[in-house]
Amino acid sequence: MGVTHVTTEVFNLARTNGPYESEFLVDTGSIDCMAPAEELEKIGIQKEWKSVYELANGEEVEYELGFVRVAFMGQETVAQIIFGPRGTEPILGVVVLENMGFVVDPGSNQLKKLGARPLK
């Protein structure tokens, strides 16, 4: 199984600073997005609350979170984001993918836009 990355821009909610732009790892095993705290702070993202996450190795870690605008492949949504450790690889979590109607094609490891989503 391959790895998927996508060029992603993160803005504060008012779009007054930024963006922070990077190649984000598309991680369908991660609920939320994550970016280095120092990059989020540079563009004025506010820390709103803390939450505990379980890492792949079973370790539980408490992180601070905030709200951002996330944009990639011509789409944009608002999401919560984890203030990650210095130097952490930015992660695009599954909630953002689902909110924007994207899935990872397992054959090509590319993001694929879905058609109409059911509202029934």
Secondary structure, DSSP 8 states (H G I E B T S, - for coil): ----EEEEEEE-TT--S--EEEEEEE-TT-SSEEEEHHHHHHTT----EEEEEE-TTS-EEEEEEEEEEEEETTEEEEEEEEEE-TT---EE-HHHHHHHTEEEETTTTEEEE-------
